[in-house]
Amino acid sequence: MNNTINGFSNEQVMEAFLGYLKYEKNVSINTQLAYENDISQFFDFLNRENILWNNVDSKIVYAFLGSRQDIRDIERSTLARKAACIKAFYHFLERKEYMEKSPVSKMRAPKYRRGLPKPLRPVELEKMLEDDSGQREFIQLRDKALLEMMYSSGMRISEILPLNTTDVFDFSGKIRDSVIITGKGGKQRVVFIGQYAREALNLYLSYLARMFSVKQTKTAGLKPDFESPLFVNFHGNRLSRHGAIYVMKKRKTLIKGDDRISPHAMRHTFATDMLNSGADIRIVQEMLGHSSISTTQNYTRVAREKLQNTFRNCHPHAKKEG
């Protein structure tokens, strides 16, 4: 066994773990940030208590989790994530043979009930996708195209925003009905662009080309072409995650500001509607890019509840007597 790492400081071994996540596991940037935040908090706790990483046991981890719970009214799901991060850290050390056995392998993480996905109701979806949101024409066309793309493909917002125009155009200059994207863990998959999304993209990109051809005569550097970001802000820069969330917030006003509405809500709606329409759960799993079928099964419960409610409300022998 390689024991050389036993002379490393808390900071050095933490950096080794983060490097492993980034370069070997190739996790998404959001996962990297979440794990970096969680493991940094854990090592801050160890440093305050003068505890080295190789002297940790489950009692110390529970003490850390308790200290986070005392700081603020933290959700159980957040505590469970922090516990999972610490277990992953020590599993990494065990796997690399820096430790004989993880000291927290049998530790039980805080239990919490995973909330069901909350898809949009049909009337909410219709309002979200309305052509006229009362904003400038460019914003309306872009937002319509973005939302149609999200609902049509089931992509995560983190998968849509990096796309360039070359990703959606074929050699004849037409918008493809499917594209290959890179999702979590660097895994590639095929997603589909429906007719409504293709029409919305055509209108948006045509307007974008006209808008930039005018701006180009006044401002240097604005040269949209097939290498341009697919979704941009008014200045021609790639639309950020914050910008996409702002798009959803503006659209919330059309459906009375329901707090459930987020970029991920469109993905939930895509999955639930696919299952309600009879799609095989394995196919939906593939389209969503889920590594585990159990994640996709969350949507079957949502779909089943919607079908059950429809049956109760519509079938004459299922209605409750008043």
WOGI-V109343 format. One record per run of one state. SS is the DSSP state (H for helix, E for strand, L for the rest). FROM is the first residue (numbers start at 0). LEN is the number of residues. If there is no record, write none. Layout:
SS:FROM:LEN
SS:FROM:LEN
This chain:
L:0:3
H:3:4
L:7:2
H:9:15
L:24:4
H:28:20
L:48:4
H:52:3
L:55:2
H:57:14
L:71:4
H:75:20
L:95:26
H:121:7
L:128:8
H:136:17
L:153:3
H:156:4
L:160:3
E:163:1
H:164:4
E:168:1
L:169:5
E:174:1
L:175:2
E:177:5
L:182:1
H:183:3
L:186:1
E:187:5
L:192:2
H:194:21
L:215:13
E:228:1
L:229:2
E:231:1
L:232:5
E:237:1
L:238:2
H:240:15
L:255:7
H:262:14
L:276:4
H:280:8
L:288:4
H:292:22
L:314:8
